[in-house]
Amino acid sequence: MEPTIIFMTGSTGFIGKETVKQLAQGDAQLLLLVRSEQRARTVLKAYGVKDFTRIIFITGDLSISGLGLAAVDRERVVEANVIIHAGGTMDVTLERKVAEQIFMNGAREVAQLAQEIHGTRTETLYPRGWFHESLWTAERTGRLSSGRPCG
């Protein structure tokens, strides 16, 4: 049986911290997309994550093309067999265009990544939300084949 490798966005957010805390207690290797490893490590430690032996911090950004991944990090990420996309901003004061860039670009980039690594071994779950229906529709009409909705 192949090892579970999870690529996750949003690991320092409200849902992400709890998800990482629980997953860190298992056997999966976690690849966490973060803007700052130091900040992410601090946030997760403060939340109670104690074991970082199976956590690898991948520097990137949801608002940047290709998630801002360096080539070596992208190679590592495409080895994932699970993707959890929980990233996005919680700043309600952002202008609509900026918020859309973060949410929609992030969703688009994660979907493209999922298409790149998609196969029988990959399960991509999209959270239900304001972008869920467009992703679900695109997948069902053949314009995107990268997973199934969850929730």
C-alpha positions as CSV (number, residue, x, y, z in Angstrom):
1,M,0.0,0.0,0.0
2,E,1.4,3.4,-1.0
3,P,2.0,5.9,1.8
4,T,-0.5,8.8,2.1
5,I,0.9,12.1,1.1
6,I,-1.4,15.1,1.7
7,F,-1.0,18.5,0.1
8,M,-2.9,21.1,2.0
9,T,-3.6,24.8,1.7
10,G,-5.0,26.8,4.5
11,S,-3.1,25.0,7.3
12,T,-3.0,28.0,9.6
13,G,-6.6,28.9,9.3
14,F,-9.5,28.0,11.6
15,I,-10.3,24.7,10.0
16,G,-6.7,24.0,8.8
17,K,-5.1,24.1,12.2
18,E,-7.5,21.5,13.6
19,T,-7.1,19.4,10.5
20,V,-3.3,19.5,10.7
21,K,-3.4,18.7,14.5
22,Q,-5.4,15.6,13.8
23,L,-3.5,14.5,10.7
24,A,-0.1,15.0,12.4
25,Q,-1.2,12.2,14.9
26,G,-1.4,9.7,12.0
27,D,1.0,8.2,9.5
28,A,0.5,10.6,6.6
29,Q,3.1,12.9,5.3
30,L,1.8,16.5,5.2
31,L,2.9,19.0,2.6
32,L,1.6,22.3,3.8
33,L,1.5,25.3,1.4
34,V,2.4,28.4,3.5
35,R,3.6,31.9,2.9
36,S,6.0,31.8,5.8
37,E,7.3,28.6,7.4
38,Q,8.3,30.4,10.6
39,R,4.8,31.9,11.0
40,A,3.1,28.6,10.2
41,R,5.2,26.7,12.6
42,T,4.5,29.2,15.4
43,V,0.8,29.2,14.7
44,L,0.6,25.4,14.7
45,K,2.7,25.0,17.8
46,A,0.5,27.5,19.6
47,Y,-2.5,25.5,18.6
48,G,-1.0,22.3,20.0
49,V,0.7,20.6,17.1
50,K,3.6,18.8,18.8
51,D,5.0,16.5,16.1
52,F,6.5,18.1,13.0
53,T,8.4,15.0,11.8
54,R,6.0,14.3,9.0
55,I,5.2,17.9,8.1
56,I,7.0,19.6,5.2
57,F,6.4,23.3,4.7
58,I,6.1,24.3,1.1
59,T,6.5,28.1,0.5
60,G,3.9,29.4,-1.9
61,D,0.9,31.7,-2.3
62,L,-2.7,31.0,-3.5
63,S,-2.8,34.4,-5.3
64,I,0.2,33.7,-7.5
65,S,0.3,31.8,-10.7
66,G,1.4,28.2,-10.2
67,L,0.9,28.8,-6.5
68,G,4.3,30.5,-6.5
69,L,6.0,27.1,-6.2
70,A,9.6,26.6,-6.9
71,A,10.3,23.8,-9.3
72,V,11.7,21.5,-6.6
73,D,8.6,22.1,-4.4
74,R,6.2,21.5,-7.4
75,E,7.9,18.1,-8.0
76,R,7.3,17.2,-4.3
77,V,3.7,18.4,-4.4
78,V,2.8,16.3,-7.5
79,E,3.6,13.2,-5.4
80,A,0.6,13.9,-3.2
81,N,-2.3,11.4,-3.4
82,V,-4.7,13.6,-1.3
83,I,-5.3,17.3,-1.7
84,I,-7.1,19.4,0.9
85,H,-7.8,22.9,-0.3
86,A,-8.9,25.0,2.7
87,G,-6.9,28.2,1.9
88,G,-8.2,31.6,1.5
89,T,-8.4,35.0,3.2
90,M,-10.6,35.7,6.1
91,D,-10.1,39.5,5.8
92,V,-13.6,40.8,5.1
93,T,-12.1,44.3,4.5
94,L,-10.4,43.3,1.2
95,E,-11.7,44.7,-2.0
96,R,-13.8,42.3,-4.0
97,K,-11.2,42.0,-6.8
98,V,-8.4,41.1,-4.4
99,A,-10.6,38.6,-2.5
100,E,-11.6,37.0,-5.9
101,Q,-8.0,36.8,-7.0
102,I,-7.1,34.9,-3.8
103,F,-10.1,32.6,-3.8
104,M,-10.6,32.0,-7.5
105,N,-7.0,31.9,-8.4
106,G,-6.3,29.5,-5.5
107,A,-9.1,27.2,-6.5
108,R,-8.1,27.3,-10.2
109,E,-4.4,26.6,-9.4
110,V,-5.3,23.8,-7.0
111,A,-7.6,22.3,-9.7
112,Q,-4.9,22.5,-12.3
113,L,-2.5,20.8,-9.9
114,A,-5.1,18.1,-9.3
115,Q,-5.4,17.7,-13.1
116,E,-1.7,17.3,-13.3
117,I,-1.5,14.5,-10.7
118,H,-5.0,13.1,-11.1
119,G,-5.3,9.4,-11.5
120,T,-6.9,6.5,-9.8
121,R,-4.7,7.1,-6.8
122,T,-5.8,10.7,-6.2
123,E,-9.0,11.9,-4.5
124,T,-9.6,15.7,-4.6
125,L,-12.2,17.1,-2.3
126,Y,-13.6,20.6,-2.8
127,P,-15.4,22.2,0.1
128,R,-18.9,23.4,-0.6
129,G,-18.8,27.2,-0.9
130,W,-19.5,30.0,-3.3
131,F,-17.2,28.6,-5.9
132,H,-18.3,25.0,-5.4
133,E,-21.1,24.9,-8.0
134,S,-18.9,26.2,-10.8
135,L,-16.2,23.6,-10.1
136,W,-18.8,20.9,-9.8
137,T,-20.4,22.0,-13.1
138,A,-17.1,22.2,-14.9
139,E,-16.1,18.8,-13.7
140,R,-19.4,17.2,-14.8
141,T,-19.3,18.8,-18.2
142,G,-15.8,17.5,-18.9
143,R,-14.0,20.9,-18.6
144,L,-12.4,19.8,-15.4
145,S,-11.7,16.3,-14.2
146,S,-10.1,16.7,-10.8
147,G,-12.3,15.3,-8.1
148,R,-15.7,15.3,-6.4
149,P,-17.5,17.7,-4.2
150,C,-17.6,17.0,-0.5
151,G,-19.9,18.0,2.3
